[in-house]
Amino acid sequence: MTQTLTFETRLRRLGRRHEKMYANGIVNKMGKDGLVSAYPRRRMPRFPLKGFVILLSAAFLYKATLLAWLGSDVYAERVTALAEGSAIEQGGAWVMQSDPATVAVASFIGPFLPSN
């Protein structure tokens, strides 16, 4: 009886694998022994993680560049002015507030920027 359950389990697993192959496509891979096997194509993640990381890095670099170009006093004044605005502007002020990492990057790129 356990052999029947094992067979049925294997049969269900094979059915799911074939459904994935029909839905996503097939990738053929050659094993070490030379046997070519078909595998379902892996689905790409729905959320583009790499693009999100690039976007966050660009925003961080933009913030550091503004801090280095404007100077810490002028930058702090502008962030304070943002904090006194609407809810969206207050959110922007929270994002744009200077933190130790931004200050460190700004001090590194500051000499490469033209002065005001």
Phi and psi in radians as a Rosetta constraint file:
Dihedral C 1 N 2 CA 2 C 2 CIRCULARHARMONIC -1.136 0.35
Dihedral N 2 CA 2 C 2 N 3 CIRCULARHARMONIC -0.530 0.35
Dihedral C 2 N 3 CA 3 C 3 CIRCULARHARMONIC -1.171 0.35
Dihedral N 3 CA 3 C 3 N 4 CIRCULARHARMONIC -0.616 0.35
Dihedral C 3 N 4 CA 4 C 4 CIRCULARHARMONIC -1.156 0.35
Dihedral N 4 CA 4 C 4 N 5 CIRCULARHARMONIC -0.758 0.35
Dihedral C 4 N 5 CA 5 C 5 CIRCULARHARMONIC -1.112 0.35
Dihedral N 5 CA 5 C 5 N 6 CIRCULARHARMONIC -0.712 0.35
Dihedral C 5 N 6 CA 6 C 6 CIRCULARHARMONIC -1.095 0.35
Dihedral N 6 CA 6 C 6 N 7 CIRCULARHARMONIC -0.735 0.35
Dihedral C 6 N 7 CA 7 C 7 CIRCULARHARMONIC -1.121 0.35
Dihedral N 7 CA 7 C 7 N 8 CIRCULARHARMONIC -0.763 0.35
Dihedral C 7 N 8 CA 8 C 8 CIRCULARHARMONIC -1.145 0.35
Dihedral N 8 CA 8 C 8 N 9 CIRCULARHARMONIC -0.656 0.35
Dihedral C 8 N 9 CA 9 C 9 CIRCULARHARMONIC -1.124 0.35
Dihedral N 9 CA 9 C 9 N 10 CIRCULARHARMONIC -0.783 0.35
Dihedral C 9 N 10 CA 10 C 10 CIRCULARHARMONIC -1.097 0.35
Dihedral N 10 CA 10 C 10 N 11 CIRCULARHARMONIC -0.683 0.35
Dihedral C 10 N 11 CA 11 C 11 CIRCULARHARMONIC -1.131 0.35
Dihedral N 11 CA 11 C 11 N 12 CIRCULARHARMONIC -0.738 0.35
Dihedral C 11 N 12 CA 12 C 12 CIRCULARHARMONIC -1.124 0.35
Dihedral N 12 CA 12 C 12 N 13 CIRCULARHARMONIC -0.743 0.35
Dihedral C 12 N 13 CA 13 C 13 CIRCULARHARMONIC -1.082 0.35
Dihedral N 13 CA 13 C 13 N 14 CIRCULARHARMONIC -0.725 0.35
Dihedral C 13 N 14 CA 14 C 14 CIRCULARHARMONIC -1.130 0.35
Dihedral N 14 CA 14 C 14 N 15 CIRCULARHARMONIC -0.689 0.35
Dihedral C 14 N 15 CA 15 C 15 CIRCULARHARMONIC -1.110 0.35
Dihedral N 15 CA 15 C 15 N 16 CIRCULARHARMONIC -0.747 0.35
Dihedral C 15 N 16 CA 16 C 16 CIRCULARHARMONIC -1.112 0.35
Dihedral N 16 CA 16 C 16 N 17 CIRCULARHARMONIC -0.688 0.35
Dihedral C 16 N 17 CA 17 C 17 CIRCULARHARMONIC -1.122 0.35
Dihedral N 17 CA 17 C 17 N 18 CIRCULARHARMONIC -0.721 0.35
Dihedral C 17 N 18 CA 18 C 18 CIRCULARHARMONIC -1.166 0.35
Dihedral N 18 CA 18 C 18 N 19 CIRCULARHARMONIC -0.654 0.35
Dihedral C 18 N 19 CA 19 C 19 CIRCULARHARMONIC -1.073 0.35
Dihedral N 19 CA 19 C 19 N 20 CIRCULARHARMONIC -0.732 0.35
Dihedral C 19 N 20 CA 20 C 20 CIRCULARHARMONIC -1.116 0.35
Dihedral N 20 CA 20 C 20 N 21 CIRCULARHARMONIC -0.669 0.35
Dihedral C 20 N 21 CA 21 C 21 CIRCULARHARMONIC -1.121 0.35
Dihedral N 21 CA 21 C 21 N 22 CIRCULARHARMONIC -0.751 0.35
Dihedral C 21 N 22 CA 22 C 22 CIRCULARHARMONIC -1.215 0.35
Dihedral N 22 CA 22 C 22 N 23 CIRCULARHARMONIC -0.582 0.35
Dihedral C 22 N 23 CA 23 C 23 CIRCULARHARMONIC -1.392 0.35
Dihedral N 23 CA 23 C 23 N 24 CIRCULARHARMONIC -0.729 0.35
Dihedral C 23 N 24 CA 24 C 24 CIRCULARHARMONIC -1.860 0.35
Dihedral N 24 CA 24 C 24 N 25 CIRCULARHARMONIC -0.280 0.35
Dihedral C 24 N 25 CA 25 C 25 CIRCULARHARMONIC 1.863 0.35
Dihedral N 25 CA 25 C 25 N 26 CIRCULARHARMONIC 3.017 0.35
Dihedral C 25 N 26 CA 26 C 26 CIRCULARHARMONIC -2.106 0.35
Dihedral N 26 CA 26 C 26 N 27 CIRCULARHARMONIC 2.441 0.35
Dihedral C 26 N 27 CA 27 C 27 CIRCULARHARMONIC -2.095 0.35
Dihedral N 27 CA 27 C 27 N 28 CIRCULARHARMONIC 2.227 0.35
Dihedral C 27 N 28 CA 28 C 28 CIRCULARHARMONIC -1.693 0.35
Dihedral N 28 CA 28 C 28 N 29 CIRCULARHARMONIC 2.282 0.35
Dihedral C 28 N 29 CA 29 C 29 CIRCULARHARMONIC -2.240 0.35
Dihedral N 29 CA 29 C 29 N 30 CIRCULARHARMONIC 2.464 0.35
Dihedral C 29 N 30 CA 30 C 30 CIRCULARHARMONIC -1.699 0.35
Dihedral N 30 CA 30 C 30 N 31 CIRCULARHARMONIC 2.222 0.35
Dihedral C 30 N 31 CA 31 C 31 CIRCULARHARMONIC -1.379 0.35
Dihedral N 31 CA 31 C 31 N 32 CIRCULARHARMONIC 3.086 0.35
Dihedral C 31 N 32 CA 32 C 32 CIRCULARHARMONIC -1.108 0.35
Dihedral N 32 CA 32 C 32 N 33 CIRCULARHARMONIC -0.477 0.35
Dihedral C 32 N 33 CA 33 C 33 CIRCULARHARMONIC -1.527 0.35
Dihedral N 33 CA 33 C 33 N 34 CIRCULARHARMONIC 0.015 0.35
Dihedral C 33 N 34 CA 34 C 34 CIRCULARHARMONIC 1.608 0.35
Dihedral N 34 CA 34 C 34 N 35 CIRCULARHARMONIC -0.026 0.35
Dihedral C 34 N 35 CA 35 C 35 CIRCULARHARMONIC -1.412 0.35
Dihedral N 35 CA 35 C 35 N 36 CIRCULARHARMONIC 2.245 0.35
Dihedral C 35 N 36 CA 36 C 36 CIRCULARHARMONIC -1.580 0.35
Dihedral N 36 CA 36 C 36 N 37 CIRCULARHARMONIC 2.161 0.35
Dihedral C 36 N 37 CA 37 C 37 CIRCULARHARMONIC -2.085 0.35
Dihedral N 37 CA 37 C 37 N 38 CIRCULARHARMONIC 2.576 0.35
Dihedral C 37 N 38 CA 38 C 38 CIRCULARHARMONIC -1.707 0.35
Dihedral N 38 CA 38 C 38 N 39 CIRCULARHARMONIC 2.316 0.35
Dihedral C 38 N 39 CA 39 C 39 CIRCULARHARMONIC -2.224 0.35
Dihedral N 39 CA 39 C 39 N 40 CIRCULARHARMONIC 2.629 0.35
Dihedral C 39 N 40 CA 40 C 40 CIRCULARHARMONIC -1.201 0.35
Dihedral N 40 CA 40 C 40 N 41 CIRCULARHARMONIC 2.475 0.35
Dihedral C 40 N 41 CA 41 C 41 CIRCULARHARMONIC -1.178 0.35
Dihedral N 41 CA 41 C 41 N 42 CIRCULARHARMONIC 2.348 0.35
Dihedral C 41 N 42 CA 42 C 42 CIRCULARHARMONIC -1.249 0.35
Dihedral N 42 CA 42 C 42 N 43 CIRCULARHARMONIC 2.386 0.35
Dihedral C 42 N 43 CA 43 C 43 CIRCULARHARMONIC -1.307 0.35
Dihedral N 43 CA 43 C 43 N 44 CIRCULARHARMONIC 2.474 0.35
Dihedral C 43 N 44 CA 44 C 44 CIRCULARHARMONIC -1.321 0.35
Dihedral N 44 CA 44 C 44 N 45 CIRCULARHARMONIC 2.603 0.35
Dihedral C 44 N 45 CA 45 C 45 CIRCULARHARMONIC -1.099 0.35
Dihedral N 45 CA 45 C 45 N 46 CIRCULARHARMONIC 2.527 0.35
Dihedral C 45 N 46 CA 46 C 46 CIRCULARHARMONIC -1.223 0.35
Dihedral N 46 CA 46 C 46 N 47 CIRCULARHARMONIC -0.523 0.35
Dihedral C 46 N 47 CA 47 C 47 CIRCULARHARMONIC -1.724 0.35
Dihedral N 47 CA 47 C 47 N 48 CIRCULARHARMONIC 2.137 0.35
Dihedral C 47 N 48 CA 48 C 48 CIRCULARHARMONIC -1.323 0.35
Dihedral N 48 CA 48 C 48 N 49 CIRCULARHARMONIC 1.554 0.35
Dihedral C 48 N 49 CA 49 C 49 CIRCULARHARMONIC -1.093 0.35
Dihedral N 49 CA 49 C 49 N 50 CIRCULARHARMONIC -0.720 0.35
Dihedral C 49 N 50 CA 50 C 50 CIRCULARHARMONIC -1.097 0.35
Dihedral N 50 CA 50 C 50 N 51 CIRCULARHARMONIC -0.727 0.35
Dihedral C 50 N 51 CA 51 C 51 CIRCULARHARMONIC -1.136 0.35
Dihedral N 51 CA 51 C 51 N 52 CIRCULARHARMONIC -0.662 0.35
Dihedral C 51 N 52 CA 52 C 52 CIRCULARHARMONIC -1.143 0.35
Dihedral N 52 CA 52 C 52 N 53 CIRCULARHARMONIC -0.714 0.35
Dihedral C 52 N 53 CA 53 C 53 CIRCULARHARMONIC -1.152 0.35
Dihedral N 53 CA 53 C 53 N 54 CIRCULARHARMONIC -0.702 0.35
Dihedral C 53 N 54 CA 54 C 54 CIRCULARHARMONIC -1.126 0.35
Dihedral N 54 CA 54 C 54 N 55 CIRCULARHARMONIC -0.721 0.35
Dihedral C 54 N 55 CA 55 C 55 CIRCULARHARMONIC -1.106 0.35
Dihedral N 55 CA 55 C 55 N 56 CIRCULARHARMONIC -0.765 0.35
Dihedral C 55 N 56 CA 56 C 56 CIRCULARHARMONIC -1.134 0.35
Dihedral N 56 CA 56 C 56 N 57 CIRCULARHARMONIC -0.682 0.35
Dihedral C 56 N 57 CA 57 C 57 CIRCULARHARMONIC -1.143 0.35
Dihedral N 57 CA 57 C 57 N 58 CIRCULARHARMONIC -0.719 0.35
Dihedral C 57 N 58 CA 58 C 58 CIRCULARHARMONIC -1.129 0.35
Dihedral N 58 CA 58 C 58 N 59 CIRCULARHARMONIC -0.718 0.35
Dihedral C 58 N 59 CA 59 C 59 CIRCULARHARMONIC -1.130 0.35
Dihedral N 59 CA 59 C 59 N 60 CIRCULARHARMONIC -0.710 0.35
Dihedral C 59 N 60 CA 60 C 60 CIRCULARHARMONIC -1.126 0.35
Dihedral N 60 CA 60 C 60 N 61 CIRCULARHARMONIC -0.754 0.35
Dihedral C 60 N 61 CA 61 C 61 CIRCULARHARMONIC -1.145 0.35
Dihedral N 61 CA 61 C 61 N 62 CIRCULARHARMONIC -0.652 0.35
Dihedral C 61 N 62 CA 62 C 62 CIRCULARHARMONIC -1.083 0.35
Dihedral N 62 CA 62 C 62 N 63 CIRCULARHARMONIC -0.771 0.35
Dihedral C 62 N 63 CA 63 C 63 CIRCULARHARMONIC -1.100 0.35
Dihedral N 63 CA 63 C 63 N 64 CIRCULARHARMONIC -0.748 0.35
Dihedral C 63 N 64 CA 64 C 64 CIRCULARHARMONIC -1.172 0.35
Dihedral N 64 CA 64 C 64 N 65 CIRCULARHARMONIC -0.664 0.35
Dihedral C 64 N 65 CA 65 C 65 CIRCULARHARMONIC -1.141 0.35
Dihedral N 65 CA 65 C 65 N 66 CIRCULARHARMONIC -0.748 0.35
Dihedral C 65 N 66 CA 66 C 66 CIRCULARHARMONIC -1.063 0.35
Dihedral N 66 CA 66 C 66 N 67 CIRCULARHARMONIC -0.761 0.35
Dihedral C 66 N 67 CA 67 C 67 CIRCULARHARMONIC -1.090 0.35
Dihedral N 67 CA 67 C 67 N 68 CIRCULARHARMONIC -0.737 0.35
Dihedral C 67 N 68 CA 68 C 68 CIRCULARHARMONIC -1.226 0.35
Dihedral N 68 CA 68 C 68 N 69 CIRCULARHARMONIC -0.648 0.35
Dihedral C 68 N 69 CA 69 C 69 CIRCULARHARMONIC -1.348 0.35
Dihedral N 69 CA 69 C 69 N 70 CIRCULARHARMONIC -0.752 0.35
Dihedral C 69 N 70 CA 70 C 70 CIRCULARHARMONIC -1.423 0.35
Dihedral N 70 CA 70 C 70 N 71 CIRCULARHARMONIC -0.505 0.35
Dihedral C 70 N 71 CA 71 C 71 CIRCULARHARMONIC 1.651 0.35
Dihedral N 71 CA 71 C 71 N 72 CIRCULARHARMONIC 2.719 0.35
Dihedral C 71 N 72 CA 72 C 72 CIRCULARHARMONIC -1.191 0.35
Dihedral N 72 CA 72 C 72 N 73 CIRCULARHARMONIC -0.595 0.35
Dihedral C 72 N 73 CA 73 C 73 CIRCULARHARMONIC -1.201 0.35
Dihedral N 73 CA 73 C 73 N 74 CIRCULARHARMONIC -0.873 0.35
Dihedral C 73 N 74 CA 74 C 74 CIRCULARHARMONIC -1.138 0.35
Dihedral N 74 CA 74 C 74 N 75 CIRCULARHARMONIC -0.694 0.35
Dihedral C 74 N 75 CA 75 C 75 CIRCULARHARMONIC -1.078 0.35
Dihedral N 75 CA 75 C 75 N 76 CIRCULARHARMONIC -0.764 0.35
Dihedral C 75 N 76 CA 76 C 76 CIRCULARHARMONIC -1.129 0.35
Dihedral N 76 CA 76 C 76 N 77 CIRCULARHARMONIC -0.654 0.35
Dihedral C 76 N 77 CA 77 C 77 CIRCULARHARMONIC -1.094 0.35
Dihedral N 77 CA 77 C 77 N 78 CIRCULARHARMONIC -0.761 0.35
Dihedral C 77 N 78 CA 78 C 78 CIRCULARHARMONIC -1.196 0.35
Dihedral N 78 CA 78 C 78 N 79 CIRCULARHARMONIC -0.650 0.35
Dihedral C 78 N 79 CA 79 C 79 CIRCULARHARMONIC -1.182 0.35
Dihedral N 79 CA 79 C 79 N 80 CIRCULARHARMONIC -0.648 0.35
Dihedral C 79 N 80 CA 80 C 80 CIRCULARHARMONIC -1.125 0.35
Dihedral N 80 CA 80 C 80 N 81 CIRCULARHARMONIC -0.710 0.35
Dihedral C 80 N 81 CA 81 C 81 CIRCULARHARMONIC -1.108 0.35
Dihedral N 81 CA 81 C 81 N 82 CIRCULARHARMONIC -0.665 0.35
Dihedral C 81 N 82 CA 82 C 82 CIRCULARHARMONIC -1.129 0.35
Dihedral N 82 CA 82 C 82 N 83 CIRCULARHARMONIC -0.670 0.35
Dihedral C 82 N 83 CA 83 C 83 CIRCULARHARMONIC -1.160 0.35
Dihedral N 83 CA 83 C 83 N 84 CIRCULARHARMONIC -0.349 0.35
Dihedral C 83 N 84 CA 84 C 84 CIRCULARHARMONIC -1.568 0.35
Dihedral N 84 CA 84 C 84 N 85 CIRCULARHARMONIC 0.014 0.35
Dihedral C 84 N 85 CA 85 C 85 CIRCULARHARMONIC -1.571 0.35
Dihedral N 85 CA 85 C 85 N 86 CIRCULARHARMONIC -2.659 0.35
Dihedral C 85 N 86 CA 86 C 86 CIRCULARHARMONIC -1.244 0.35
Dihedral N 86 CA 86 C 86 N 87 CIRCULARHARMONIC -3.122 0.35
Dihedral C 86 N 87 CA 87 C 87 CIRCULARHARMONIC -1.121 0.35
Dihedral N 87 CA 87 C 87 N 88 CIRCULARHARMONIC -0.663 0.35
Dihedral C 87 N 88 CA 88 C 88 CIRCULARHARMONIC -1.165 0.35
Dihedral N 88 CA 88 C 88 N 89 CIRCULARHARMONIC -0.737 0.35
Dihedral C 88 N 89 CA 89 C 89 CIRCULARHARMONIC -1.148 0.35
Dihedral N 89 CA 89 C 89 N 90 CIRCULARHARMONIC -0.620 0.35
Dihedral C 89 N 90 CA 90 C 90 CIRCULARHARMONIC -1.141 0.35
Dihedral N 90 CA 90 C 90 N 91 CIRCULARHARMONIC -0.655 0.35
Dihedral C 90 N 91 CA 91 C 91 CIRCULARHARMONIC -1.120 0.35
Dihedral N 91 CA 91 C 91 N 92 CIRCULARHARMONIC -0.720 0.35
Dihedral C 91 N 92 CA 92 C 92 CIRCULARHARMONIC -1.103 0.35
Dihedral N 92 CA 92 C 92 N 93 CIRCULARHARMONIC -0.667 0.35
Dihedral C 92 N 93 CA 93 C 93 CIRCULARHARMONIC -1.143 0.35
Dihedral N 93 CA 93 C 93 N 94 CIRCULARHARMONIC -0.656 0.35
Dihedral C 93 N 94 CA 94 C 94 CIRCULARHARMONIC -1.130 0.35
Dihedral N 94 CA 94 C 94 N 95 CIRCULARHARMONIC -0.709 0.35
Dihedral C 94 N 95 CA 95 C 95 CIRCULARHARMONIC -1.202 0.35
Dihedral N 95 CA 95 C 95 N 96 CIRCULARHARMONIC -0.680 0.35
Dihedral C 95 N 96 CA 96 C 96 CIRCULARHARMONIC -1.492 0.35
Dihedral N 96 CA 96 C 96 N 97 CIRCULARHARMONIC -0.058 0.35
Dihedral C 96 N 97 CA 97 C 97 CIRCULARHARMONIC -1.080 0.35
Dihedral N 97 CA 97 C 97 N 98 CIRCULARHARMONIC 2.535 0.35
Dihedral C 97 N 98 CA 98 C 98 CIRCULARHARMONIC -1.353 0.35
Dihedral N 98 CA 98 C 98 N 99 CIRCULARHARMONIC 2.403 0.35
Dihedral C 98 N 99 CA 99 C 99 CIRCULARHARMONIC -2.174 0.35
Dihedral N 99 CA 99 C 99 N 100 CIRCULARHARMONIC 2.965 0.35
Dihedral C 99 N 100 CA 100 C 100 CIRCULARHARMONIC -1.026 0.35
Dihedral N 100 CA 100 C 100 N 101 CIRCULARHARMONIC -0.643 0.35
Dihedral C 100 N 101 CA 101 C 101 CIRCULARHARMONIC -1.181 0.35
Dihedral N 101 CA 101 C 101 N 102 CIRCULARHARMONIC -0.707 0.35
Dihedral C 101 N 102 CA 102 C 102 CIRCULARHARMONIC -1.139 0.35
Dihedral N 102 CA 102 C 102 N 103 CIRCULARHARMONIC -0.728 0.35
Dihedral C 102 N 103 CA 103 C 103 CIRCULARHARMONIC -1.110 0.35
Dihedral N 103 CA 103 C 103 N 104 CIRCULARHARMONIC -0.713 0.35
Dihedral C 103 N 104 CA 104 C 104 CIRCULARHARMONIC -1.129 0.35
Dihedral N 104 CA 104 C 104 N 105 CIRCULARHARMONIC -0.778 0.35
Dihedral C 104 N 105 CA 105 C 105 CIRCULARHARMONIC -1.178 0.35
Dihedral N 105 CA 105 C 105 N 106 CIRCULARHARMONIC -0.680 0.35
Dihedral C 105 N 106 CA 106 C 106 CIRCULARHARMONIC -1.123 0.35
Dihedral N 106 CA 106 C 106 N 107 CIRCULARHARMONIC -0.681 0.35
Dihedral C 106 N 107 CA 107 C 107 CIRCULARHARMONIC -1.197 0.35
Dihedral N 107 CA 107 C 107 N 108 CIRCULARHARMONIC -0.481 0.35
Dihedral C 107 N 108 CA 108 C 108 CIRCULARHARMONIC -1.306 0.35
Dihedral N 108 CA 108 C 108 N 109 CIRCULARHARMONIC -0.746 0.35
Dihedral C 108 N 109 CA 109 C 109 CIRCULARHARMONIC -1.575 0.35
Dihedral N 109 CA 109 C 109 N 110 CIRCULARHARMONIC -0.147 0.35
Dihedral C 109 N 110 CA 110 C 110 CIRCULARHARMONIC -0.968 0.35
Dihedral N 110 CA 110 C 110 N 111 CIRCULARHARMONIC -0.796 0.35
Dihedral C 110 N 111 CA 111 C 111 CIRCULARHARMONIC -1.130 0.35
Dihedral N 111 CA 111 C 111 N 112 CIRCULARHARMONIC -0.352 0.35
Dihedral C 111 N 112 CA 112 C 112 CIRCULARHARMONIC -1.525 0.35
Dihedral N 112 CA 112 C 112 N 113 CIRCULARHARMONIC -0.171 0.35
Dihedral C 112 N 113 CA 113 C 113 CIRCULARHARMONIC -1.660 0.35
Dihedral N 113 CA 113 C 113 N 114 CIRCULARHARMONIC 2.587 0.35
Dihedral C 113 N 114 CA 114 C 114 CIRCULARHARMONIC -1.226 0.35
Dihedral N 114 CA 114 C 114 N 115 CIRCULARHARMONIC 2.590 0.35
Dihedral C 114 N 115 CA 115 C 115 CIRCULARHARMONIC -1.444 0.35
Dihedral N 115 CA 115 C 115 N 116 CIRCULARHARMONIC 2.705 0.35
